[in-house]
Structure formats: structure tokens, C-alpha cells
Amino acid sequence: MSVQKEKQTVFDSKSKDLLQECIHCGFCLPACPTYTLNGNEADSPRGRLYLMDALSHGRLDTSESLVRHLDLCLVCRACETACPSGVEFGSLMEVVKEGLLPTREKRHPALTFLETSVTSHERLSGLMKVGRLYQKTGLHWLTTHTFLRHLVPAAMRSGNESLPTIPKKRFGKDKTQLFSARNEKRGTVALFTGCVMDHLFPHVHEATVRILTWNGFDVIVPGKQSCCGALHAHSGDIATADRLSNEQLQLFGEFETDSIIVNSAGCGAQLKEYDRFASADDEALETATKVRDLTEFLASIELRPPEANLEMQIVYDDPCHLLHAQGISTEPREIISRIPGVTLLSLPESDQCCGSAGSYSLTESKMSKAILDRKMEHISAAGADAIITANPGCQIQLAWGVRGNGLNFEVLHIAELLDKSYRLNPDYAAL
């Protein structure tokens, strides 16, 4: 592909204007996990913006080296929080990845496999059945704890080792479900169940429904939900991401609700930021304004106080797409502070990525593992009983870190922590 063609397809005028907002101050450097680890300017947000700018003006072509520096970015968006100029780094990365997509001779097999699977619950359910058999027969243990691990293709090894225990059933159904409020009804909300969360963490959805109904809300779970498109957006397939987000928002727009609750940080960020797509329609945009992260919603209401004393010491690790994309930080900590007996310990770099970053742990496993190892050093030193987070990818990554380091504590979604406290009440336990 010629340089001139790159100039026409990779960046439009709006994106070029966004590039100019960077003042090259360097405040983003210490916030960037890849730069923190290797000290390479080209692997920092500022360095990547330089590369994008050079590409947009035809000073650079799409060399393997340039693409490598861009691919190594987690798109954790910590640089956006640190940036005094408000550079929309995440949007720029999606634009450049979309433009570079046709130039790639081949894609990482794990990425292709994942993106194809998550758009169909039938495919995912079939894969989960195979996965459960793989785990129950002991083959998974053999390919992670013995020399047989080397028989697993290198590109799939990290995914195999981090694979969590697969539940028997997913949470969502093809038909719409209604869970009625307990006590006095305060409103009606809908629950977005997604794809990975629905299949690997149905217990988190169950805990979320119990919490919401206990606090006086009818919970509608629309049938035939699917993927929000976040994984596709991160890899540059904006057209598919646009279509999937639109489908989900159109579906939820059919129901009269006060809010749409999402307990997966990546999905919440994707649906909230639907307006960044050029083809966004008014109906979907209006529905997107109702999207709330679970912690954001619970912090905004008069939460029924948990009565049970858990006697736990925990650390909270901020999911990147909750903190940096949605700006939600105090709300989860406020909820934790309301749980009797729970002590929230300080965690250095809790605002930095754990290395999961959607499909990054599969496609960039070496860097992902290095980032995870740094995270686990901080967690190990904190002396906690449990790690709390609010995103499925983070849960998988952190649990892998716990197993790999021989640590003995839980990795819980914040909904599980609150549910654990509520469930010591006999009336709540009966839900």
C-alpha cells in the first residue's frame, strides 16, 4: 500500500485534528504500563502519537516496526486520565487499527477465534461444553502442569493456562426474564449479560440480580442478547463493533427502564461511547445514555446496608475501562466502605492495567505476563485475603496470577463481595 493511500485511509480530518491536541508534555509516560516496563519512547503514548502523526502526514509507511509499536499498546487509556490536553488516545488507536487492518497479511489466530466465537451464544455454548470436557477429563491439567504444555501452540498457551473453571450453564436465555423487586419497588432496570461474562461468570450475574432486587428494583434481562462489540473495536474492526453495539442498544430500547446495568467494565465503556461511531442512530444514542456500571448505579441510590460482618482484608484493582474510560473510581470504594468488617488495603499502581486488556493477554502474552507479574508483586505485598475487581477479563488475568504465584486468596467481582455480605441475612439467602 502506498504512502498516499495510507494518508487517505488511516486518518480522516477529525482524527488528524485530535492528533494535534498532544502537547508532548510527557505526563502520560509514567502512566503507561509498556513504557514503564521497557522505557522505549516508541512504546509510550507520546511516542505512539508521534508515529501516528508521521503516518498521517506520509513521513512513515506501515512498516513492521511501526505496527509492532502500535500493537504493543494495551489501549488501557491510562494516558487519557493523565493527559492535561484531553487527547482521545483510545479513539485514535481504534482509527489507526481500522486503517491498518487491510495491510495485515495474517491476524493472530486467537484473536480471529475469539472474535468469531463471541458473536454467537450457540457457538460459545458449544465451545464451553468442549472446554468443560477438556477440564473434567484432566487434559487441561496435563497441558498446564506437565511437559504436555509444550504441545499447545505457543499462540494459544497463555489462553490455555489462564482458562478459568467453566460453569455448566450460562446465565442468559433466549426469552426475556423478569426478576421482581423485593420489598418496596423503587424502579425498573435492565441487565446487560454480554458474551464472555454470560458464559464464564454467570454467578456474577446472579449476584447482581439478587443485589438489585433486594434493593427494590425489578430487573429485566432481555432475551437474545449478544456481544457489545468491544473486542472488535479494540482490534480495528469498527464496522462489526458498530453493528453489534447498535443491535444491543436497539434491543434494550424496546424496554421501559430507568437504567441499563452493566457489570463488565469493557462492555459498559463500549456501549456508553457508542456516539463515537459515525453511523450511530438517534434511537441507539438515546438508549446509550441509560447505560450505568453496576457500581455507578449502586453508589447513586440509598443502598440497603449489609448487616453481616465479613472480617476480610481486601485490595481493589481498578479495571482500566471503568477508571480511565468511564471515570469511575470512588464509587466502587464507596460501596466497599459500606460492607461491615471489610478493610480496604492500599494497593500501589491499582490504577494501572493488569495486562488483560481484552484480547491482549492472548495476542501479546509475553508483555501481558510481565505486566501481570508486576501487578502480583504489589498484591502479594499488600497482605490481603481477596482481590476485588469489576471486569471479567481482569478476573481471569488476576486469578491466573494468583495460581501462577501459588497465592491463597480469592479473586472476586465487587458484586460477589457485596452479595457475600448480604447472603448472611437469611431472608436474602432465600433469593
Order of alpha helices (4+ residues) and beta strands (2+ residues): alpha-alpha-alpha-alpha-alpha-alpha-alpha-alpha-alpha-alpha-alpha-beta-beta-alpha-alpha-beta-alpha-alpha-beta-alpha-alpha-beta-alpha-beta-alpha-alpha-beta-alpha-alpha-beta-alpha-beta-alpha-alpha
